[in-house]
C-alpha cells in the first residue's frame, strides 16, 4: 500500500474524479491542512442523504405490499438491474411525487388502523351485552334520575334488589342473563340515591359499565351499525393497498435512483476530503502499489496539468488493508474478514488458513458423495445466481471444502456412509473401487484417524509458533522471538520426537529424552529473565513449563475433527438403515425408501456441512490465531461505484 498525492489543475477536477471513481483504486483521505468548515456549499451532502432516506423509505413501503413473494435465494441474492454506466450516470428520476404518495397512503393506513382498533373495541363491548333489550341512549343522567348498566357475577344478582330496598324505594331494576356466568342489570335511581347506591356497588364489587361512545338503539342494532363502519373501513384499506401495490411499477427506477444517490454521496464525501485552492486541487489517498502506474496512464487521457507522487506509509499512519492472495487462497479471504483484518504490520494469515481450513473441512464432512454434492453446488451457484464477488469467493471456498471431503471420504471409505456396501451386483465395481481407495477405516479402527487429527493439530500449533517467531524477528524483537516463540517451538517438537522414538524408533529414545531435557532447561533459563533475583528467575522458569498443558489442550481440541467426520458417516448409515426398514414394505416401499433416504441425505449434508464450517473456522481462530495474530485493520475502501441493485453492462 502506498500513500499517493495527485495535484491537478482545477479545470481537471470533475474529469479526475470521474476517472478515479470509474477505476475504483484510490481511497481518498483528508488532508491535514483542510478544514471542514471551509467546505463550499455544493459539497455538503445533507441533500443527498435526505434523498437517500426518502428513496429508501419508498422502497421499504412498497415492498410491504408486494403480492409476489421473493424466493429464498432472491432474498439473499436479488437479481441486479442491468444498465449501461453512461445511462446510470445520466439517470434522472424525480422520486418526490412517489415519496409524497407513499406518505399519503401510509397516513391513510394509520387513520384506518386507529379507527379499526376503536371500532373493534366497541364491537367487543357490545358483544358482551348483545342480548340486553334496552335502548343504549337511555343510559345516562337526567335532571331527576341517573341510569346505570351493571355487570356482576350470577351469585350477586339475586341479592342486588334486597340491598337497593334497604337504601330507598326510588329505583327501577331490570335483570338480564349474560355470558360466562355473568349477570347484567339496568338500574334507574333518583338523584338523591346516587351516592349511597354507588358506595354499595363499590362494596359489592359490581362493575358500572361505561359506554365507549354514544350509541343509538339496542346493542344488536348498535352492533350492526359498527360492523357496517368496519366494512366501510375495510374497503378503504383495500383501496389504499391497491394504490400502494400500483407503486411497485416504480421499483426499478427507485432502486437505480438509490444506487445513483449512494454513488453521488460517496463522491461528495471523497471530494470533501481534498485540499483546494483557487487554481489547484490536491487529492491525497491510499492505493495498492501495482495500480499507481495504471492511474498515471489513465490520467494522460484527460490532460497534462497534473502530477502524481507516492511514498511508503510512515510509522503511526492508519493504513487501510487490502488482502492480496493467489488465485486459490483468495477464496478463503472470507475467513480472515470474519475474524477481523490484520494490522498493516501483521502477517496475512489467509494462505495458512486456506490450507488448514481445506484440510479440516474435508475431515469433518468426510464423505466422498457429500463432498461431490457440496463441490458442485459451490462451483455452479455463482454461474446461475447473480451475487457479489465476496459471495462468489465464499461458494468457491465451500467447493474446495467439498473436494477435500471427497478426498478424505475416499480415504476413509465413506460414500454416503456405507451405502456402497449394499449396491446391487451389477454395480459391484464401485464397491471394489471404494475398498481399494480406503486406507483408514474409522468405524472398525478409529485410532489411526485420531492420531491423524492430533498430528494435524501439532503441525498447526508449530506453524503458529513459527509465524509468531517471524513476526517478532521482523519487528527486531530478537530476544522475545527466540526465548518466547522459537524455544517453545523446539520444546514441543522435542516432545513429539521423543514420543515417536518410544513408539517406533527405540534407538532414538535416549536422544529424544535428552532433547526434551535440553529444551526444557533452555525454557527454565529464559522464561524468568525479567526477574532480577536468581531464585525467582529459576522458579519462574520452572513454572513456565506448566504452559505445556495449554498447548496440550490446544492439540487435543483437534480430536473433534475425527468426531465430526465419524458423526457424518454414522448418520448416513442410520439413514440407509431406516430407509431400508420402511422401504421393504410392499407396493409403495420404494417411494418411502427414496423419501427417507433423500431426507436423511439432505439433513446430513446441511448439518454436517454447517458443523464442518463452524469447527474448522473455530480451530483456526482459537487454536491458531491466538499464537500470533492481531486484528484491528480497516478495510481498503476506494472511491468507486458501490451499487446494491445495479449491474453495469457494456456500452
VOGU-3710 file (C-alpha; in Angstrom, 3 decimals, decimal comma):
1> xxxxxxxxxx> 0,000/0,000/0,000  1,309/3,451/-0,959  0,336/6,983/0,044  -0,481/8,899/-3,143  -0,752/12,640/-3,790  -2,380/13,804/-7,030  -2,008/17,518/-7,734  -4,324/18,700/-10,530  -5,430/21,951/-12,073  -8,968/22,893/-11,029
11> xxxxxxxxxx> -10,125/22,567/-14,630  -9,466/18,800/-14,405  -11,325/18,337/-11,119  -14,529/16,726/-12,405  -12,792/14,592/-15,019  -10,279/13,345/-12,453  -12,972/12,286/-10,021  -14,928/10,631/-12,831  -11,806/8,670/-13,721  -10,925/7,716/-10,133
21> xxxxxxxxxx> -14,466/6,594/-9,348  -14,561/4,560/-12,540  -11,238/2,865/-11,712  -12,028/2,224/-8,035  -8,374/2,036/-6,937  -7,823/5,072/-4,663  -9,100/5,528/-1,110  -9,205/9,291/-0,629  -8,316/10,636/2,804  -8,481/14,099/4,302
31> xxxxxxxxxx> -5,555/16,474/4,010  -4,093/17,698/7,279  -4,367/21,362/6,171  -8,018/21,147/5,138  -10,742/22,381/7,480  -14,275/21,027/7,288  -15,767/24,439/7,985  -14,264/25,658/4,685  -16,445/23,310/2,650  -18,090/25,018/-0,307
41> xxxxxxxxxx> -21,855/24,819/-0,336  -22,023/22,413/-3,279  -20,028/19,769/-1,387  -22,344/19,461/1,594  -24,130/16,111/1,443  -27,256/16,741/3,534  -29,444/16,964/0,422  -28,086/13,668/-0,916  -28,587/11,949/2,438  -32,155/13,253/2,563
51> xxxxxxxxxx> -32,822/11,904/-0,930  -31,332/8,533/0,034  -33,566/8,318/3,109  -36,640/9,267/1,067  -35,975/6,724/-1,688  -35,162/4,006/0,852  -38,429/4,820/2,654  -40,338/4,448/-0,630  -38,745/1,055/-1,338  -39,398/-0,214/2,185
61> xxxxxxxxxx> -43,006/0,988/1,980  -43,936/-0,546/-1,377  -42,196/-3,838/-0,533  -44,716/-4,349/2,281  -47,446/-4,689/-0,335  -45,668/-6,930/-2,802  -48,133/-9,573/-3,989  -45,424/-11,924/-5,287  -43,145/-13,084/-2,505  -39,432/-13,245/-3,170
71> xxxxxxxxxx> -37,844/-16,667/-3,328  -35,404/-17,748/-0,644  -32,434/-17,172/-2,959  -33,700/-13,770/-4,123  -33,871/-12,582/-0,521  -30,101/-13,147/-0,268  -29,075/-12,518/-3,874  -31,536/-10,125/-5,557  -31,438/-10,074/-9,335  -29,445/-6,972/-10,367
81> xxxxxxxxxx> -30,871/-4,417/-12,776  -28,753/-4,292/-15,960  -27,933/-0,764/-17,105  -25,167/0,957/-19,029  -22,877/3,099/-16,898  -23,446/6,174/-19,065  -27,202/5,727/-18,755  -26,883/5,236/-14,996  -24,880/8,441/-14,533  -27,442/10,429/-16,521
91> xxxxxxxxxx> -30,457/8,758/-14,927  -32,773/11,409/-13,541  -35,909/10,164/-11,810  -37,973/12,539/-9,730  -38,910/10,480/-6,705  -40,582/13,360/-4,865  -44,110/12,575/-6,057  -43,677/8,877/-5,239  -42,423/9,866/-1,801  -45,478/12,083/-1,235
101> xxxxxxxxxx> -47,797/9,302/-2,433  -46,182/6,814/-0,051  -46,553/9,236/2,842  -50,196/9,939/1,954  -51,052/6,242/1,700  -49,271/5,493/4,970  -51,277/8,249/6,674  -54,445/6,624/5,320  -53,350/3,283/6,717  -52,608/4,829/10,101
111> xxxxxxxxxx> -56,011/6,537/10,201  -57,805/3,364/9,133  -55,835/1,293/11,648  -56,724/3,645/14,509  -60,414/3,671/13,502  -60,463/-0,125/13,193  -58,940/-0,524/16,640  -61,563/1,813/18,100  -64,460/0,063/16,338  -63,206/-3,399/17,298
121> xxxxxxxxxx> -63,059/-2,290/20,934  -66,656/-1,027/20,624  -67,705/-4,297/18,996  -66,079/-6,318/21,768  -68,012/-4,299/24,366  -71,335/-4,563/22,516  -70,951/-8,328/22,084  -70,868/-8,658/25,872  -74,295/-7,001/26,211  -75,716/-8,197/22,901
131> xxxxxxxxxx> -78,891/-9,743/24,374  -79,956/-6,788/26,528  -83,385/-5,430/25,357  -82,617/-1,834/26,288  -82,064/1,350/24,343  -78,450/2,359/24,854  -79,258/6,036/24,508  -81,331/5,732/27,747  -78,174/5,119/29,764  -77,043/8,355/31,370
141> xxxxxxxxxx> -78,087/11,168/33,689  -81,152/13,464/33,545  -82,407/16,189/35,858  -84,105/13,750/38,263  -82,661/10,308/37,633  -79,475/8,501/36,712  -79,293/5,171/34,905  -76,589/2,514/35,125  -75,621/-0,561/33,177  -74,232/-3,045/35,697
151> xxxxxxxxxx> -72,207/-6,251/35,335  -71,800/-8,791/38,126  -71,447/-12,463/38,895  -74,564/-14,624/38,783  -74,361/-15,123/42,568  -74,637/-11,376/43,184  -77,696/-10,825/41,036  -80,410/-12,155/43,447  -79,217/-10,054/46,414  -78,911/-6,787/44,474
161> xxxxxxxxxx> -82,583/-5,886/44,840  -82,522/-6,500/48,607  -79,579/-4,145/49,003  -81,389/-1,494/46,967  -84,554/-1,863/49,106  -82,537/-1,004/52,200  -81,287/2,191/50,551  -84,580/3,502/49,164  -87,657/2,878/47,046  -86,968/5,309/44,216
171> xxxxxxxxxx> -85,363/2,894/41,746  -86,141/0,651/38,799  -84,181/-2,564/38,214  -84,175/-4,911/35,218  -82,013/-8,037/35,282  -80,721/-9,921/32,239  -78,686/-13,116/31,979  -75,225/-12,679/30,465  -72,429/-14,848/29,097  -69,754/-16,770/31,022
181> xxxxxxxxxx> -71,656/-16,818/34,335  -72,215/-13,083/34,263  -75,383/-11,156/35,003  -76,367/-7,691/33,722  -78,775/-5,182/35,195  -80,272/-1,893/34,010  -80,718/0,327/37,053  -82,518/3,696/37,248  -82,374/5,629/40,542  -83,419/9,006/41,828
191> xxxxxxxxxx> -80,733/11,656/42,120  -80,973/11,503/45,922  -79,819/7,873/45,936  -76,739/8,276/43,724  -74,127/8,459/46,485  -75,327/5,558/48,714  -76,031/3,349/45,704  -72,580/3,888/44,190  -70,993/3,169/47,601  -72,959/-0,089/47,779
201> xxxxxxxxxx> -71,966/-1,065/44,235  -68,320/-0,492/45,082  -68,597/-2,591/48,268  -70,229/-5,433/46,317  -67,589/-5,235/43,539  -70,309/-4,686/40,970  -68,977/-3,092/37,781  -70,577/0,018/36,329  -70,169/-0,258/32,574  -69,377/2,911/30,667
211> xxxxxxxxxx> -70,297/3,087/27,015  -67,207/3,671/24,823  -69,276/6,185/22,881  -72,873/7,259/22,408  -74,925/4,532/20,704  -78,478/4,519/19,431  -80,880/1,577/19,634  -80,387/-1,786/21,259  -76,979/-3,466/21,482  -77,840/-5,666/18,474
221> xxxxxxxxxx> -78,714/-2,607/16,410  -75,513/-0,891/17,546  -73,504/-3,993/16,597  -74,877/-3,872/13,063  -74,031/-0,173/12,824  -70,431/-0,789/13,978  -69,999/-3,716/11,565  -71,097/-1,528/8,665  -68,476/1,044/9,652  -65,828/-1,705/9,813
231> xxxxxxxxxx> -66,826/-2,965/6,360  -66,551/0,565/5,017  -63,067/0,907/6,512  -62,017/-2,459/5,068  -62,997/-1,208/1,610  -60,952/1,935/2,198  -57,993/-0,196/3,312  -58,290/-2,425/0,241  -58,319/0,677/-1,957  -55,237/2,055/-0,171
241> xxxxxxxxxx> -53,453/-1,301/-0,570  -54,276/-1,236/-4,275  -52,747/2,234/-4,520  -49,645/1,036/-2,655  -49,333/-2,011/-4,921  -49,598/0,211/-8,002  -46,411/1,976/-6,894  -44,425/-1,257/-7,393  -44,109/-0,345/-11,070  -41,612/2,308/-9,974
251> xxxxxxxxxx> -39,458/-0,164/-8,023  -36,698/-0,466/-10,626  -36,463/3,306/-11,066  -36,313/3,760/-7,303  -33,554/1,156/-6,941  -31,499/2,748/-9,702  -32,083/6,149/-8,111  -30,978/4,871/-4,700  -27,760/3,478/-6,160  -27,200/6,731/-8,030
261> xxxxxxxxxx> -27,588/8,824/-4,878  -25,365/6,408/-2,913  -22,703/6,772/-5,602  -23,079/10,542/-5,574  -22,800/10,599/-1,772  -19,625/8,520/-1,972  -18,179/11,000/-4,419  -19,188/14,086/-2,448  -17,727/12,677/0,750  -14,472/11,985/-1,077
271> xxxxxxxxxx> -14,412/15,442/-2,679  -14,903/16,954/0,752  -11,609/15,363/1,857  -9,338/17,078/-0,665  -7,341/20,286/-0,292  -8,258/23,015/-2,781  -7,120/26,462/-3,739  -8,428/28,760/-6,452  -6,181/27,122/-9,061  -5,336/23,583/-7,941
281> xxxxxxxxxx> -6,734/20,578/-6,085  -4,631/18,147/-4,060  -6,077/14,643/-3,828  -4,475/12,505/-1,123  -5,186/8,842/-0,597  -4,063/5,231/-0,443  -3,571/2,928/-3,411  -2,188/-0,549/-3,992  1,294/-0,127/-5,453  0,567/-2,078/-8,642
291> xxxxxxxxxx> -2,350/0,211/-9,542  -0,406/3,503/-9,438  1,079/3,136/-12,966  -2,445/2,420/-14,217  -3,686/5,653/-12,609  -0,864/7,586/-14,280  -1,643/6,051/-17,657  -5,353/6,822/-17,390  -4,648/10,395/-16,236  -2,860/11,063/-19,524
301> xxxxxxxxxx> -6,194/10,775/-21,313  -7,710/13,799/-19,557  -4,887/16,335/-19,791  -1,346/17,226/-18,781  -1,913/19,584/-15,846  -1,307/17,033/-13,102  1,462/15,494/-11,003  1,398/12,207/-9,063  3,758/11,365/-6,204  3,890/8,335/-3,949
311> xxxxxxxxxx> 5,605/7,273/-0,747  5,681/4,421/1,768  3,477/4,611/4,873  5,038/6,409/7,806  5,094/4,944/11,340  1,810/5,535/13,121  -0,234/6,105/9,965  -3,601/4,350/9,769  -3,021/2,299/6,632  -6,052/0,535/5,088
321> xxxxxxxxxx> -5,814/-3,184/4,458  -6,342/-4,944/1,134  -5,703/-8,689/1,260  -3,719/-9,822/-1,765  -3,517/-13,576/-2,218  -3,140/-16,090/-5,000  -5,996/-17,376/-7,169  -6,666/-20,319/-4,850  -6,117/-18,874/-1,371  -8,086/-15,655/-2,065
331> xxxxxxxxxx> -11,233/-17,783/-1,925  -10,578/-18,126/1,809  -10,358/-14,355/2,435  -13,833/-14,567/3,938  -12,427/-16,399/6,971  -9,899/-13,655/7,677  -12,549/-10,975/7,148  -14,930/-12,722/9,554  -12,325/-12,664/12,306  -11,046/-9,174/11,536
341> xxxxxxxxxx> -8,466/-7,806/9,147  -4,820/-7,768/10,281  -2,949/-4,599/11,122  -0,741/-3,239/8,361  2,403/-4,599/10,027  0,839/-8,029/10,622  1,314/-11,139/8,527  -1,684/-12,015/6,347  -2,731/-15,452/7,666  -5,004/-16,288/4,711
351> xxxxxxxxxx> -2,602/-18,659/2,849  -2,104/-20,720/6,022  -5,803/-20,605/6,900  -6,657/-21,770/3,384  -4,569/-24,936/3,717  -5,756/-25,787/7,221  -9,428/-24,973/6,582  -9,349/-27,067/3,399  -7,973/-29,995/5,401  -10,268/-29,615/8,405
361> xxxxxxxxxx> -13,442/-29,199/6,352  -12,571/-32,326/4,396  -12,055/-34,389/7,546  -15,181/-33,039/9,294  -17,549/-33,630/6,378  -15,551/-36,701/5,443  -17,781/-38,264/2,786  -16,946/-38,606/-0,904  -20,504/-38,266/-2,253  -21,460/-35,470/0,132
371> xxxxxxxxxx> -18,255/-33,694/-0,838  -19,120/-34,067/-4,520  -22,553/-32,516/-3,917  -21,072/-29,593/-1,943  -18,390/-29,053/-4,603  -20,954/-28,987/-7,414  -23,133/-26,511/-5,512  -20,140/-24,331/-4,654  -18,766/-24,181/-8,194  -22,100/-23,896/-10,030
381> xxxxxxxxxx> -24,006/-21,468/-7,779  -22,007/-18,364/-8,856  -22,778/-19,160/-12,504  -26,533/-19,476/-12,032  -27,108/-16,887/-9,287  -26,162/-13,228/-9,513  -24,113/-12,402/-6,413  -21,293/-10,082/-5,315  -17,667/-11,178/-5,632  -17,372/-11,818/-1,886
391> xxxxxxxxxx> -20,262/-14,307/-2,068  -18,698/-15,979/-5,110  -15,477/-16,488/-3,158  -17,461/-17,943/-0,255  -19,128/-20,511/-2,516  -15,815/-21,392/-4,131  -14,357/-21,873/-0,652  -17,170/-24,346/0,100  -16,500/-26,035/-3,235  -12,860/-26,609/-2,318
401> xxxxxxxxxx> -14,029/-27,895/1,049  -16,223/-30,327/-0,876  -13,209/-31,517/-2,876  -11,317/-32,070/0,375  -14,293/-34,064/1,657  -14,195/-36,216/-1,476  -10,528/-36,975/-0,828  -10,902/-37,813/2,857  -14,175/-39,649/2,236  -12,439/-41,883/-0,307
411> xxxxxxxxxx> -9,502/-42,485/2,052  -11,824/-43,443/4,933  -14,301/-45,440/2,816  -17,312/-43,192/3,405  -19,526/-42,953/0,311  -22,880/-41,864/1,695  -21,808/-43,783/4,772  -21,685/-47,489/3,950  -24,206/-47,277/1,086  -21,679/-48,598/-1,446
421> xxxxxxxxxx> -21,500/-51,863/0,518  -25,158/-52,523/-0,363  -25,119/-51,768/-4,081  -26,621/-54,321/-6,482  -24,258/-56,844/-8,049  -24,027/-55,058/-11,420  -22,530/-52,055/-9,553  -20,057/-54,203/-7,661  -17,123/-52,485/-9,380  -17,962/-49,329/-7,384
431> xxxxxxxxxx> -17,707/-51,264/-4,133  -14,368/-52,682/-5,295  -13,120/-49,181/-6,129  -14,208/-47,928/-2,715  -12,307/-50,709/-0,945  -9,141/-50,096/-2,986  -9,113/-46,374/-2,192  -9,770/-46,819/1,535  -6,650/-46,763/3,696  -8,279/-45,984/7,079
441> xxxxxxxxxx> -11,493/-47,469/8,459  -12,511/-45,166/11,340  -15,569/-47,305/12,155  -13,651/-50,529/12,808  -10,357/-48,951/13,880  -10,699/-45,306/14,979  -7,196/-44,959/16,478  -5,356/-44,092/13,212  -7,841/-41,303/12,469  -7,471/-39,925/15,996
451> xxxxxxxxxx> -3,697/-39,923/15,541  -4,044/-38,112/12,192  -6,209/-35,439/13,853  -3,702/-34,962/16,682  -0,760/-34,782/14,259  -2,535/-32,121/12,211  -3,153/-30,181/15,415  0,523/-30,358/16,373  1,526/-29,144/12,913  -0,778/-26,111/13,092
461> xxxxxxxxxx> 0,385/-25,191/16,603  4,024/-25,390/15,464  3,276/-23,324/12,355  1,594/-20,724/14,563  4,705/-20,504/16,749  6,953/-20,157/13,688  4,807/-17,315/12,347  4,925/-15,648/15,766  8,721/-16,029/15,746  8,947/-14,480/12,263
471> xxxxxxxxxx> 6,716/-11,577/13,312  8,813/-10,753/16,378  12,024/-11,114/14,384  10,688/-8,727/11,741  9,970/-6,213/14,490  13,573/-6,674/15,666  12,451/-8,144/18,991  15,147/-10,792/18,655  15,238/-11,938/22,287  11,452/-12,316/22,507
481> xxxxxxxxxx> 11,434/-14,130/19,184  13,995/-16,702/20,349  13,119/-17,037/24,039  9,292/-16,885/23,848  8,499/-18,347/20,438  11,311/-20,420/18,996  12,142/-22,051/22,341  8,570/-23,305/22,742  8,609/-24,499/19,135  11,635/-26,700/19,781
491> xxxxxxxxxx> 10,361/-27,856/23,185  7,081/-29,108/21,673  8,948/-30,579/18,704  11,337/-32,418/21,038  8,402/-33,950/22,926  6,940/-35,138/19,607  10,287/-36,645/18,598  10,564/-38,410/21,960  7,052/-39,885/21,665  7,754/-41,086/18,106
501> xxxxxxxxxx> 11,039/-42,606/19,254  9,346/-44,517/22,082  6,631/-45,833/19,766  8,545/-46,525/16,574  12,324/-45,974/16,853  13,606/-47,219/20,236  17,198/-46,460/19,242  16,399/-42,727/19,281  14,642/-42,851/22,635  17,647/-41,607/24,624
511> xxxxxxxxxx> 18,373/-38,860/22,114  14,754/-37,752/22,254  14,786/-37,658/26,051  17,932/-35,525/26,184  16,420/-33,223/23,567  13,374/-32,705/25,780  15,576/-32,052/28,821  17,786/-29,593/26,915  14,893/-27,548/25,532  13,152/-27,615/28,917
521> xxxxxxxxxx> 16,292/-26,299/30,626  16,515/-23,569/27,995  12,941/-22,535/28,817  13,669/-22,574/32,553  16,661/-20,342/31,989  14,927/-17,806/29,750  11,270/-17,555/30,749  12,054/-15,842/34,047  14,564/-13,405/32,577  12,546/-10,384/33,751
531> xxxxxxxxxx> 13,251/-11,353/37,399  16,405/-9,890/38,922  16,606/-12,427/41,755  18,209/-15,665/40,534  15,969/-17,836/42,737  12,812/-16,127/41,469  14,121/-16,418/37,927  14,547/-20,191/38,292  11,149/-20,709/39,930  9,519/-18,512/37,293
541> xxxxxxxxxx> 11,189/-20,581/34,584  10,066/-23,841/36,189  6,518/-22,531/36,495  6,535/-21,584/32,800  6,808/-25,281/31,929  3,228/-25,565/33,145  2,335/-23,786/29,902  2,732/-27,107/28,117  -0,723/-28,024/29,441  -2,188/-25,133/27,445
551> xxxxxxxxxx> -0,561/-26,434/24,276  -1,742/-29,941/25,140  -5,305/-28,641/25,427  -4,949/-26,928/22,059  -3,744/-30,119/20,415  -6,474/-32,269/21,959  -9,069/-29,862/20,539  -8,240/-31,262/17,118  -9,718/-34,628/18,074  -13,099/-33,071/17,244
561> xxxxxxxxxx> -12,093/-33,437/13,585  -12,293/-37,201/13,957  -15,528/-36,979/15,966  -17,321/-34,826/13,399  -16,174/-36,945/10,477  -17,332/-40,091/12,257  -20,700/-38,477/13,025  -21,295/-37,783/9,326  -20,679/-41,437/8,482  -22,859/-42,767/11,317
571> xxxxxxxxxx> -25,826/-40,524/10,416  -25,518/-41,652/6,783  -25,522/-45,300/7,897  -28,524/-44,642/10,136  -30,426/-43,047/7,257  -29,689/-46,008/4,997  -30,775/-48,478/7,685  -34,065/-46,695/8,494  -34,840/-46,242/4,798  -34,244/-49,960/4,279
581> xxxxxxxxxx> -36,621/-50,916/7,117  -39,511/-48,827/5,812  -38,683/-49,390/2,175  -39,211/-53,143/2,441  -42,991/-52,707/2,644  -44,941/-53,829/-0,456  -46,347/-51,615/-3,233  -45,042/-48,169/-2,297  -41,981/-49,232/-0,319  -39,550/-47,855/-2,899
591> xxxxxxxxxx> -41,207/-44,425/-2,695  -40,896/-44,447/1,100  -37,258/-45,541/0,758  -36,478/-42,613/-1,566  -38,210/-40,070/0,697  -36,406/-41,243/3,849  -33,020/-41,715/2,200  -33,068/-38,366/0,404  -34,366/-36,636/3,549  -31,552/-38,064/5,678
601> xxxxxxxxxx> -29,010/-37,173/2,984  -30,123/-33,532/2,765  -30,258/-33,259/6,563  -26,811/-34,804/6,933  -25,221/-32,556/4,309  -26,727/-29,423/5,875  -25,907/-30,253/9,495  -22,523/-31,850/8,873  -21,590/-29,104/6,413  -22,506/-26,443/8,966
611> xxxxxxxxxx> -20,557/-28,276/11,666  -17,561/-28,658/9,342  -17,546/-24,927/8,576  -18,013/-23,776/12,175  -15,469/-26,114/13,756  -12,881/-25,692/11,002  -13,129/-21,921/11,413  -13,033/-22,264/15,209  -9,815/-24,275/15,180  -8,167/-21,584/13,066
621> xxxxxxxxxx> -9,489/-18,738/15,189  -8,997/-20,193/18,675  -6,047/-22,551/18,380  -4,080/-20,894/15,566  -4,695/-17,131/15,548  -4,103/-16,820/19,284  -0,456/-17,761/18,748  0,442/-14,738/16,634  -2,479/-12,826/15,108  -3,585/-9,288/15,962
631> xxxxxxxxxx> -6,612/-7,967/14,122  -7,893/-4,397/14,036  -7,088/-3,385/10,476  -9,537/-1,282/8,478  -10,569/-2,448/5,031  -9,343/-0,640/1,932  -12,350/1,293/0,610  -11,519/3,058/-2,646  -13,777/5,594/-4,314  -15,904/3,538/-6,703
641> xxxxxxxxxx> -19,418/2,816/-7,857  -20,870/0,972/-4,865  -24,173/-0,291/-6,211  -26,559/-2,637/-4,456  -29,218/-3,125/-7,114  -27,491/-2,211/-10,384  -25,120/-4,186/-12,582  -23,304/-2,284/-15,295  -23,412/-3,688/-18,816  -21,070/-2,981/-21,697
651> x> -21,586/0,255/-23,585
//
